[in-house]
Amino acid sequence: MISDKSRLFALVSNLQECARRGDWKSAGELAVELRRQSVPANQRDLGNYLGRLRQALVVAKTSRSHSAAMLARVNAVAEFNKLRSPVSRQEFGETADC
């Protein structure tokens, strides 16, 4: 049987992995599940737990920042493509008009 401490650390690890992948729905569900768990009783395990939580938070913030930056780039490219003057392009296999 899995100990409470192992389950707690596994939840934090899964939360971190979901954040890394940008799976915010699963990360939210795991965060709710973490709130239901009791924290470790001894100081050493509590410190380890808090360190893992802090690391998961850093991963989540980094992932969100990366996603926001990527979205900004995609939006900029889309806006550039809208503003670009239409240029007639030769499709592959067509003959060029000379």
A tleap script that builds the chain and sets N, CA, C and O, in Angstrom:
source leaprc.protein.ff14SB
mol = sequence {
  NMET ILE SER ASP LYS SER ARG LEU PHE ALA
  LEU VAL SER ASN LEU GLN GLU CYS ALA ARG
  ARG GLY ASP TRP LYS SER ALA GLY GLU LEU
  ALA VAL GLU LEU ARG ARG GLN SER VAL PRO
  ALA ASN GLN ARG ASP LEU GLY ASN TYR LEU
  GLY ARG LEU ARG GLN ALA LEU VAL VAL ALA
  LYS THR SER ARG SER HIE SER ALA ALA MET
  LEU ALA ARG VAL ASN ALA VAL ALA GLU PHE
  ASN LYS LEU ARG SER PRO VAL SER ARG GLN
  GLU PHE GLY GLU THR ALA ASP CCYS
}
set mol.1.N position { 0.834 -1.176 0.000 }
set mol.1.CA position { 0.000 0.000 0.000 }
set mol.1.C position { 0.887 1.251 0.000 }
set mol.1.O position { 1.940 1.276 0.637 }
set mol.2.N position { 0.462 2.251 -0.699 }
set mol.2.CA position { 1.240 3.482 -0.817 }
set mol.2.C position { 1.035 4.334 0.435 }
set mol.2.O position { -0.089 4.515 0.903 }
set mol.3.N position { 2.137 4.849 0.963 }
set mol.3.CA position { 2.047 5.692 2.157 }
set mol.3.C position { 1.468 7.056 1.781 }
set mol.3.O position { 1.483 7.466 0.621 }
set mol.4.N position { 0.955 7.747 2.809 }
set mol.4.CA position { 0.397 9.087 2.581 }
set mol.4.C position { 1.459 10.035 2.037 }
set mol.4.O position { 1.184 10.864 1.170 }
set mol.5.N position { 2.677 9.899 2.561 }
set mol.5.CA position { 3.777 10.764 2.114 }
set mol.5.C position { 4.101 10.491 0.645 }
set mol.5.O position { 4.286 11.429 -0.130 }
set mol.6.N position { 4.169 9.224 0.258 }
set mol.6.CA position { 4.460 8.883 -1.131 }
set mol.6.C position { 3.365 9.385 -2.053 }
set mol.6.O position { 3.646 9.898 -3.135 }
set mol.7.N position { 2.117 9.238 -1.630 }
set mol.7.CA position { 0.991 9.724 -2.434 }
set mol.7.C position { 1.060 11.241 -2.592 }
set mol.7.O position { 0.836 11.772 -3.680 }
set mol.8.N position { 1.367 11.923 -1.511 }
set mol.8.CA position { 1.464 13.378 -1.543 }
set mol.8.C position { 2.562 13.828 -2.507 }
set mol.8.O position { 2.350 14.732 -3.315 }
set mol.9.N position { 3.727 13.201 -2.421 }
set mol.9.CA position { 4.832 13.564 -3.309 }
set mol.9.C position { 4.521 13.194 -4.759 }
set mol.9.O position { 4.926 13.904 -5.679 }
set mol.10.N position { 3.808 12.094 -4.966 }
set mol.10.CA position { 3.404 11.705 -6.325 }
set mol.10.C position { 2.428 12.725 -6.907 }
set mol.10.O position { 2.501 13.047 -8.093 }
set mol.11.N position { 1.523 13.231 -6.087 }
set mol.11.CA position { 0.587 14.259 -6.553 }
set mol.11.C position { 1.329 15.524 -6.986 }
set mol.11.O position { 1.020 16.117 -8.020 }
set mol.12.N position { 2.306 15.923 -6.181 }
set mol.12.CA position { 3.088 17.116 -6.522 }
set mol.12.C position { 3.873 16.879 -7.814 }
set mol.12.O position { 3.953 17.768 -8.662 }
set mol.13.N position { 4.442 15.706 -7.964 }
set mol.13.CA position { 5.189 15.369 -9.172 }
set mol.13.C position { 4.273 15.385 -10.394 }
set mol.13.O position { 4.643 15.905 -11.447 }
set mol.14.N position { 3.087 14.816 -10.250 }
set mol.14.CA position { 2.119 14.821 -11.357 }
set mol.14.C position { 1.660 16.235 -11.685 }
set mol.14.O position { 1.482 16.578 -12.854 }
set mol.15.N position { 1.468 17.053 -10.660 }
set mol.15.CA position { 1.095 18.450 -10.864 }
set mol.15.C position { 2.174 19.173 -11.663 }
set mol.15.O position { 1.873 19.924 -12.591 }
set mol.16.N position { 3.413 18.943 -11.303 }
set mol.16.CA position { 4.527 19.579 -12.004 }
set mol.16.C position { 4.573 19.132 -13.470 }
set mol.16.O position { 4.798 19.949 -14.363 }
set mol.17.N position { 4.362 17.854 -13.710 }
set mol.17.CA position { 4.395 17.343 -15.083 }
set mol.17.C position { 3.240 17.909 -15.919 }
set mol.17.O position { 3.426 18.244 -17.088 }
set mol.18.N position { 2.064 18.012 -15.326 }
set mol.18.CA position { 0.929 18.608 -16.039 }
set mol.18.C position { 1.210 20.068 -16.384 }
set mol.18.O position { 0.889 20.524 -17.482 }
set mol.19.N position { 1.805 20.793 -15.456 }
set mol.19.CA position { 2.159 22.190 -15.709 }
set mol.19.C position { 3.205 22.286 -16.812 }
set mol.19.O position { 3.137 23.173 -17.662 }
set mol.20.N position { 4.158 21.385 -16.797 }
set mol.20.CA position { 5.209 21.390 -17.822 }
set mol.20.C position { 4.608 21.184 -19.213 }
set mol.20.O position { 5.040 21.803 -20.185 }
set mol.21.N position { 3.597 20.299 -19.294 }
set mol.21.CA position { 2.934 20.011 -20.577 }
set mol.21.C position { 1.889 21.053 -20.943 }
set mol.21.O position { 1.416 21.080 -22.080 }
set mol.22.N position { 1.521 21.910 -19.997 }
set mol.22.CA position { 0.480 22.893 -20.256 }
set mol.22.C position { -0.918 22.308 -20.143 }
set mol.22.O position { -1.865 22.858 -20.704 }
set mol.23.N position { -1.059 21.213 -19.434 }
set mol.23.CA position { -2.353 20.573 -19.208 }
set mol.23.C position { -2.969 21.197 -17.955 }
set mol.23.O position { -2.912 20.618 -16.870 }
set mol.24.N position { -3.555 22.377 -18.118 }
set mol.24.CA position { -4.021 23.153 -16.980 }
set mol.24.C position { -5.266 22.560 -16.331 }
set mol.24.O position { -5.488 22.747 -15.135 }
set mol.25.N position { -6.074 21.851 -17.102 }
set mol.25.CA position { -7.265 21.207 -16.526 }
set mol.25.C position { -6.837 20.137 -15.514 }
set mol.25.O position { -7.323 20.109 -14.383 }
set mol.26.N position { -5.928 19.268 -15.934 }
set mol.26.CA position { -5.436 18.227 -15.019 }
set mol.26.C position { -4.670 18.828 -13.846 }
set mol.26.O position { -4.770 18.341 -12.719 }
set mol.27.N position { -3.909 19.879 -14.108 }
set mol.27.CA position { -3.166 20.533 -13.028 }
set mol.27.C position { -4.127 21.103 -11.996 }
set mol.27.O position { -3.868 21.016 -10.796 }
set mol.28.N position { -5.222 21.679 -12.442 }
set mol.28.CA position { -6.224 22.208 -11.521 }
set mol.28.C position { -6.864 21.113 -10.682 }
set mol.28.O position { -7.088 21.287 -9.484 }
set mol.29.N position { -7.157 19.984 -11.319 }
set mol.29.CA position { -7.730 18.854 -10.592 }
set mol.29.C position { -6.751 18.321 -9.543 }
set mol.29.O position { -7.146 17.974 -8.430 }
set mol.30.N position { -5.474 18.261 -9.915 }
set mol.30.CA position { -4.462 17.805 -8.963 }
set mol.30.C position { -4.291 18.790 -7.811 }
set mol.30.O position { -4.067 18.380 -6.672 }
set mol.31.N position { -4.395 20.081 -8.099 }
set mol.31.CA position { -4.282 21.090 -7.049 }
set mol.31.C position { -5.430 20.939 -6.045 }
set mol.31.O position { -5.230 21.071 -4.837 }
set mol.32.N position { -6.625 20.664 -6.555 }
set mol.32.CA position { -7.766 20.429 -5.661 }
set mol.32.C position { -7.513 19.195 -4.801 }
set mol.32.O position { -7.786 19.199 -3.600 }
set mol.33.N position { -6.994 18.147 -5.417 }
set mol.33.CA position { -6.695 16.917 -4.682 }
set mol.33.C position { -5.613 17.168 -3.616 }
set mol.33.O position { -5.689 16.626 -2.513 }
set mol.34.N position { -4.622 17.981 -3.948 }
set mol.34.CA position { -3.560 18.296 -2.977 }
set mol.34.C position { -4.116 19.013 -1.751 }
set mol.34.O position { -3.645 18.798 -0.634 }
set mol.35.N position { -5.111 19.858 -1.960 }
set mol.35.CA position { -5.693 20.601 -0.837 }
set mol.35.C position { -6.385 19.666 0.150 }
set mol.35.O position { -6.514 19.984 1.332 }
set mol.36.N position { -6.827 18.518 -0.342 }
set mol.36.CA position { -7.519 17.548 0.515 }
set mol.36.C position { -6.550 16.700 1.352 }
set mol.36.O position { -6.959 16.051 2.314 }
set mol.37.N position { -5.285 16.712 0.983 }
set mol.37.CA position { -4.294 15.879 1.661 }
set mol.37.C position { -3.777 16.582 2.906 }
set mol.37.O position { -3.759 17.810 2.986 }
set mol.38.N position { -3.360 15.785 3.868 }
set mol.38.CA position { -2.733 16.371 5.050 }
set mol.38.C position { -1.231 16.502 4.788 }
set mol.38.O position { -0.622 15.666 4.121 }
set mol.39.N position { -0.665 17.556 5.323 }
set mol.39.CA position { 0.758 17.802 5.110 }
set mol.39.C position { 1.562 16.893 6.027 }
set mol.39.O position { 1.046 16.432 7.046 }
set mol.40.N position { 2.822 16.627 5.679 }
set mol.40.CA position { 3.665 15.763 6.532 }
set mol.40.C position { 3.812 16.334 7.934 }
set mol.40.O position { 3.839 17.549 8.133 }
set mol.41.N position { 3.905 15.435 8.888 }
set mol.41.CA position { 3.962 15.844 10.299 }
set mol.41.C position { 5.371 16.260 10.728 }
set mol.41.O position { 5.530 17.201 11.506 }
set mol.42.N position { 6.402 15.556 10.221 }
set mol.42.CA position { 7.741 15.919 10.702 }
set mol.42.C position { 8.361 17.014 9.832 }
set mol.42.O position { 8.007 17.198 8.668 }
set mol.43.N position { 9.280 17.714 10.437 }
set mol.43.CA position { 9.868 18.903 9.817 }
set mol.43.C position { 10.624 18.572 8.526 }
set mol.43.O position { 10.547 19.325 7.555 }
set mol.44.N position { 11.337 17.475 8.512 }
set mol.44.CA position { 12.133 17.101 7.335 }
set mol.44.C position { 11.227 16.846 6.126 }
set mol.44.O position { 11.481 17.362 5.037 }
set mol.45.N position { 10.179 16.055 6.319 }
set mol.45.CA position { 9.257 15.753 5.225 }
set mol.45.C position { 8.474 16.992 4.789 }
set mol.45.O position { 8.191 17.172 3.605 }
set mol.46.N position { 8.130 17.837 5.753 }
set mol.46.CA position { 7.428 19.069 5.432 }
set mol.46.C position { 8.302 19.979 4.574 }
set mol.46.O position { 7.827 20.569 3.603 }
set mol.47.N position { 9.579 20.091 4.932 }
set mol.47.CA position { 10.513 20.892 4.138 }
set mol.47.C position { 10.675 20.337 2.733 }
set mol.47.O position { 10.727 21.091 1.761 }
set mol.48.N position { 10.755 19.018 2.630 }
set mol.48.CA position { 10.864 18.370 1.324 }
set mol.48.C position { 9.603 18.629 0.491 }
set mol.48.O position { 9.687 18.927 -0.701 }
set mol.49.N position { 8.448 18.512 1.127 }
set mol.49.CA position { 7.165 18.757 0.456 }
set mol.49.C position { 7.075 20.200 -0.040 }
set mol.49.O position { 6.691 20.445 -1.183 }
set mol.50.N position { 7.426 21.141 0.815 }
set mol.50.CA position { 7.370 22.560 0.422 }
set mol.50.C position { 8.359 22.865 -0.702 }
set mol.50.O position { 8.058 23.654 -1.598 }
set mol.51.N position { 9.529 22.248 -0.658 }
set mol.51.CA position { 10.497 22.436 -1.739 }
set mol.51.C position { 9.964 21.913 -3.069 }
set mol.51.O position { 10.145 22.547 -4.109 }
set mol.52.N position { 9.311 20.762 -3.034 }
set mol.52.CA position { 8.721 20.199 -4.256 }
set mol.52.C position { 7.573 21.069 -4.768 }
set mol.52.O position { 7.428 21.275 -5.973 }
set mol.53.N position { 6.767 21.570 -3.848 }
set mol.53.CA position { 5.678 22.468 -4.253 }
set mol.53.C position { 6.230 23.746 -4.891 }
set mol.53.O position { 5.710 24.220 -5.901 }
set mol.54.N position { 7.275 24.289 -4.297 }
set mol.54.CA position { 7.902 25.500 -4.827 }
set mol.54.C position { 8.437 25.243 -6.244 }
set mol.54.O position { 8.280 26.076 -7.137 }
set mol.55.N position { 9.063 24.096 -6.432 }
set mol.55.CA position { 9.588 23.741 -7.749 }
set mol.55.C position { 8.447 23.583 -8.759 }
set mol.55.O position { 8.571 24.024 -9.902 }
set mol.56.N position { 7.345 22.964 -8.352 }
set mol.56.CA position { 6.186 22.808 -9.237 }
set mol.56.C position { 5.617 24.173 -9.606 }
set mol.56.O position { 5.195 24.377 -10.744 }
set mol.57.N position { 5.601 25.095 -8.673 }
set mol.57.CA position { 5.111 26.451 -8.943 }
set mol.57.C position { 6.004 27.164 -9.954 }
set mol.57.O position { 5.503 27.836 -10.855 }
set mol.58.N position { 7.301 27.025 -9.815 }
set mol.58.CA position { 8.234 27.636 -10.767 }
set mol.58.C position { 8.016 27.055 -12.168 }
set mol.58.O position { 8.003 27.789 -13.157 }
set mol.59.N position { 7.848 25.744 -12.243 }
set mol.59.CA position { 7.596 25.098 -13.535 }
set mol.59.C position { 6.298 25.621 -14.128 }
set mol.59.O position { 6.240 25.906 -15.324 }
set mol.60.N position { 5.255 25.753 -13.315 }
set mol.60.CA position { 3.963 26.236 -13.794 }
set mol.60.C position { 4.074 27.672 -14.305 }
set mol.60.O position { 3.555 27.992 -15.374 }
set mol.61.N position { 4.741 28.524 -13.555 }
set mol.61.CA position { 4.899 29.919 -13.983 }
set mol.61.C position { 5.704 30.008 -15.274 }
set mol.61.O position { 5.370 30.789 -16.166 }
set mol.62.N position { 6.752 29.218 -15.373 }
set mol.62.CA position { 7.581 29.214 -16.576 }
set mol.62.C position { 6.781 28.725 -17.781 }
set mol.62.O position { 6.862 29.301 -18.866 }
set mol.63.N position { 6.018 27.671 -17.582 }
set mol.63.CA position { 5.220 27.118 -18.669 }
set mol.63.C position { 4.169 28.118 -19.134 }
set mol.63.O position { 3.966 28.290 -20.336 }
set mol.64.N position { 3.497 28.779 -18.188 }
set mol.64.CA position { 2.483 29.775 -18.553 }
set mol.64.C position { 3.131 30.941 -19.296 }
set mol.64.O position { 2.581 31.443 -20.277 }
set mol.65.N position { 4.288 31.363 -18.831 }
set mol.65.CA position { 4.997 32.461 -19.484 }
set mol.65.C position { 5.380 32.073 -20.905 }
set mol.65.O position { 5.223 32.865 -21.835 }
set mol.66.N position { 5.879 30.862 -21.069 }
set mol.66.CA position { 6.251 30.378 -22.391 }
set mol.66.C position { 5.025 30.326 -23.305 }
set mol.66.O position { 5.105 30.717 -24.470 }
set mol.67.N position { 3.906 29.851 -22.790 }
set mol.67.CA position { 2.675 29.776 -23.580 }
set mol.67.C position { 2.206 31.165 -23.992 }
set mol.67.O position { 1.784 31.367 -25.130 }
set mol.68.N position { 2.279 32.122 -23.071 }
set mol.68.CA position { 1.867 33.490 -23.377 }
set mol.68.C position { 2.770 34.114 -24.442 }
set mol.68.O position { 2.294 34.808 -25.340 }
set mol.69.N position { 4.070 33.862 -24.335 }
set mol.69.CA position { 5.005 34.396 -25.336 }
set mol.69.C position { 4.754 33.768 -26.700 }
set mol.69.O position { 4.808 34.456 -27.719 }
set mol.70.N position { 4.481 32.472 -26.727 }
set mol.70.CA position { 4.206 31.793 -27.983 }
set mol.70.C position { 2.913 32.338 -28.610 }
set mol.70.O position { 2.851 32.552 -29.821 }
set mol.71.N position { 1.903 32.557 -27.798 }
set mol.71.CA position { 0.645 33.106 -28.290 }
set mol.71.C position { 0.855 34.504 -28.858 }
set mol.71.O position { 0.274 34.850 -29.887 }
set mol.72.N position { 1.675 35.301 -28.201 }
set mol.72.CA position { 1.964 36.647 -28.694 }
set mol.72.C position { 2.650 36.582 -30.053 }
set mol.72.O position { 2.343 37.374 -30.945 }
set mol.73.N position { 3.578 35.642 -30.214 }
set mol.73.CA position { 4.258 35.488 -31.511 }
set mol.73.C position { 3.286 35.040 -32.595 }
set mol.73.O position { 3.320 35.550 -33.715 }
set mol.74.N position { 2.430 34.096 -32.266 }
set mol.74.CA position { 1.447 33.612 -33.244 }
set mol.74.C position { 0.502 34.743 -33.649 }
set mol.74.O position { 0.185 34.900 -34.828 }
set mol.75.N position { 0.057 35.522 -32.678 }
set mol.75.CA position { -0.818 36.658 -32.981 }
set mol.75.C position { -0.110 37.694 -33.843 }
set mol.75.O position { -0.716 38.269 -34.748 }
set mol.76.N position { 1.162 37.933 -33.570 }
set mol.76.CA position { 1.927 38.892 -34.368 }
set mol.76.C position { 2.069 38.407 -35.811 }
set mol.76.O position { 1.941 39.199 -36.744 }
set mol.77.N position { 2.328 37.137 -35.995 }
set mol.77.CA position { 2.435 36.583 -37.351 }
set mol.77.C position { 1.093 36.668 -38.060 }
set mol.77.O position { 1.038 37.011 -39.241 }
set mol.78.N position { 0.019 36.361 -37.361 }
set mol.78.CA position { -1.316 36.437 -37.969 }
set mol.78.C position { -1.630 37.865 -38.381 }
set mol.78.O position { -2.168 38.096 -39.464 }
set mol.79.N position { -1.300 38.821 -37.528 }
set mol.79.CA position { -1.540 40.234 -37.861 }
set mol.79.C position { -0.681 40.656 -39.045 }
set mol.79.O position { -1.155 41.367 -39.931 }
set mol.80.N position { 0.568 40.229 -39.070 }
set mol.80.CA position { 1.453 40.535 -40.194 }
set mol.80.C position { 0.874 39.970 -41.489 }
set mol.80.O position { 0.868 40.647 -42.518 }
set mol.81.N position { 0.394 38.746 -41.438 }
set mol.81.CA position { -0.165 38.130 -42.642 }
set mol.81.C position { -1.428 38.840 -43.107 }
set mol.81.O position { -1.692 38.893 -44.308 }
set mol.82.N position { -2.215 39.389 -42.183 }
set mol.82.CA position { -3.418 40.137 -42.564 }
set mol.82.C position { -3.057 41.458 -43.234 }
set mol.82.O position { -3.734 41.887 -44.169 }
set mol.83.N position { -2.001 42.099 -42.762 }
set mol.83.CA position { -1.610 43.410 -43.268 }
set mol.83.C position { -0.803 43.343 -44.558 }
set mol.83.O position { -0.699 44.329 -45.287 }
set mol.84.N position { -0.250 42.209 -44.825 }
set mol.84.CA position { 0.587 42.031 -46.001 }
set mol.84.C position { -0.244 42.227 -47.259 }
set mol.84.O position { -1.378 41.753 -47.340 }
set mol.85.N position { 0.314 42.921 -48.235 }
set mol.85.CA position { -0.427 43.115 -49.482 }
set mol.85.C position { -0.487 41.789 -50.227 }
set mol.85.O position { 0.489 41.039 -50.267 }
set mol.86.N position { -1.644 41.511 -50.815 }
set mol.86.CA position { -1.762 40.230 -51.519 }
set mol.86.C position { -0.838 40.201 -52.736 }
set mol.86.O position { -0.861 41.105 -53.572 }
set mol.87.N position { -0.057 39.187 -52.815 }
set mol.87.CA position { 0.883 39.015 -53.919 }
set mol.87.C position { 0.470 37.747 -54.640 }
set mol.87.O position { 0.230 36.710 -54.021 }
set mol.88.N position { 0.391 37.844 -55.954 }
set mol.88.CA position { 0.035 36.639 -56.694 }
set mol.88.C position { 1.252 35.730 -56.697 }
set mol.88.O position { 2.357 36.136 -57.054 }
set mol.89.N position { 1.020 34.506 -56.295 }
set mol.89.CA position { 2.118 33.553 -56.212 }
set mol.89.C position { 1.878 32.424 -57.187 }
set mol.89.O position { 0.743 32.003 -57.412 }
set mol.90.N position { 2.931 31.957 -57.744 }
set mol.90.CA position { 2.843 30.830 -58.659 }
set mol.90.C position { 2.746 29.552 -57.846 }
set mol.90.O position { 3.582 29.296 -56.978 }
set mol.91.N position { 1.738 28.759 -58.121 }
set mol.91.CA position { 1.588 27.484 -57.442 }
set mol.91.C position { 2.496 26.455 -58.101 }
set mol.91.O position { 2.792 26.551 -59.292 }
set mol.92.N position { 2.919 25.510 -57.351 }
set mol.92.CA position { 3.803 24.459 -57.859 }
set mol.92.C position { 3.085 23.718 -58.991 }
set mol.92.O position { 1.933 23.310 -58.846 }
set mol.93.N position { 3.751 23.558 -60.069 }
set mol.93.CA position { 3.204 22.828 -61.209 }
set mol.93.C position { 2.555 23.735 -62.249 }
set mol.93.O position { 2.258 23.276 -63.352 }
set mol.94.N position { 2.328 25.009 -61.932 }
set mol.94.CA position { 1.765 25.922 -62.912 }
set mol.94.C position { 2.885 26.496 -63.760 }
set mol.94.O position { 4.035 26.569 -63.326 }
set mol.95.N position { 2.542 26.898 -64.962 }
set mol.95.CA position { 3.532 27.534 -65.821 }
set mol.95.C position { 3.592 29.008 -65.480 }
set mol.95.O position { 2.580 29.614 -65.128 }
set mol.96.N position { 4.768 29.578 -65.584 }
set mol.96.CA position { 4.941 30.988 -65.304 }
set mol.96.C position { 4.483 31.822 -66.486 }
set mol.96.O position { 4.757 31.466 -67.632 }
set mol.97.N position { 3.788 32.931 -66.230 }
set mol.97.CA position { 3.380 33.857 -67.285 }
set mol.97.C position { 4.535 34.805 -67.540 }
set mol.97.O position { 4.907 35.582 -66.661 }
set mol.98.N position { 5.102 34.750 -68.724 }
set mol.98.CA position { 6.235 35.615 -69.046 }
set mol.98.C position { 5.870 36.595 -70.109 }
set mol.98.O position { 6.702 37.408 -70.512 }
savepdb mol mol.pdb
quit
